[in-house]
């Protein structure tokens, strides 16, 4: 019995093989591969056990923002669809125990309704909670790491453990506590109390994002990390004269040069080619090697 038959037989698991994975990332690049949608934690552990036995790699996709699916041989992509009762957010809590697959926009709506101070930092980020914690997602208002009290993970050794975290557990677009193969199952979030200005602050920031970022196009969010506040990747790409540059179905966004837009025909290989060209031009112009913010798998 091969791995696909074993995994397909598990409760709470839907396995799709050799399909176009474009809908599982926000940039919608064409690429064929296999993915398992998992809604049962016991089955998730068994999926990982089977993959390890079969010498298969695995990657979590979450909402697929800031992710590029490129190498698909001997890899199973996994998307968590853990149960979450929206009634849990019907009132303010001191702490929130939340599954990794809960979307950030649901949490933003809760923060706006109840004016939770601190939760404005992830306004407008198209991600699941687990994906946001993995990369310490943030905006100009702050980073999610400042709100995370603990994270429960499934390790690559199939152990479930809870890690107590602090702001020192995170750095710019990175976490410091996950090892290769670890999967975030849930997290405990805190807030900084009630601030009646938060609802308006969230509204204002959403309006700002709509006016400065291409939220309606197929893209993966910011492609490069900023070197620092004075050396921002988008500004350098713009100064290089590459805003609006097109290649193989991809375009550097005319609205924000750190976004690459897909017209629906591009592949992951086209994206890699575009990124290499931009990196070369950035290094030539600035002497700075900008690190990718988008994760290429």
Residue, then its C-alpha position, 0 to 999 in steps of 0.5 A: x500500500x503506497x502512501x496515498x492510499x494510507x493517507x486517503x483512508x484517514x478520517x478528516x483527510x482529503x488528499x488531492x494528487x497531481x493537481x494544479x496547486x494555483x488556488x492554494x497560494x495567493x499569487x496563483x502560479x501554475x504548478x502541479x503537485x499533491x496536497x492534503x486538507x487535514x481537519x483532524x489532529x490525530x490524523x495529522x500526526x498519522x499523516x506525518x508518520x506515514x510521510x516520514x516512513x515513505x521518505x516524503x517531505x511536507x510543507x504547510x501552506x496556510x492561506x498561501x500568502x508569502x509562499x511560492x510552491x516550486x519543487x513538488x516532487x516527493x513533497x506533500x503540501x498540507x493545509x489545516x482546516x481545524x474546527x473553530x466555533x465563531x461563537x468563541x469570539x462573541x465576547x472579550x477574553x483576557x487570553x484567546x486559545x485559537x487554532x492555527x488555521x483561523x484566518x486573521x481577518x476574523x480576528x481583525x473583525x473581532x478586534x475592531x468590534x471590541x476595540x482590542x488594543x494591539x490586534x491592529x498590528x495584523x490588520x489586512x494581512x491575508x494569512x492564517x494565524x499559524x502562518x502569521x506566527x511562523x513568519x512573525x507577520x506584521x504591518x507598519x503598526x507592529x508585529x504579531x509576535x508581541x501578542x503571542x503568549x504560547x504556541x502548541x506545536x507538533x514536532x517532526x518527532x510526532x510530539x505535541x508540546x507547548x512553547x511559552x513565547x515572548x517578544x524575544x522569541x521573534x525577530x523581523x519576519x522570523x520565529x526563533x522556536x520552530x525547528x524544521x518540520x514543526x507544525x503550529x497547531x494552536x496559539x494563545x494570544x493576549x491583547x493590551x486592553x480596550x482602546x476605543x480608538x482601535x476600531x477607527x485605527x483598523x479602518x484607517x489602516x485598511x483604507x491606507x493598504x487599499x490605496x497603496x498596495x495591489x490587494x485585488x491582484x494575484x500576488x504573494x505580498x511583499x517579495x523582499x524584506x526591507x533591509x532597514x527603515x531607510x533601505x526599503x526594497x520597494x523604494x529601491x526597485x522603483x528607483x531602479x526604474x523597474x516599477x511596471x516591468x513585465x516578464x512571462x505573465x508577471x509584473x512588478x506592481x505599478x502601485x507598490x514595487x515590492x509586489x509581483x503580480x501574476x496575470x494568471x499565466x505565470x509559473x513558479x519558474x517564471x517567478x524565480x526568474x523574475x526574482x533573480x533579475x530583481x535581485x541582480x538589479x538591486x545588488x547592482x544599484x545599491x550593493x545591498x543583498x535584499x533577502x526574500x520575504x516570500x518563502x519558496x518551497 
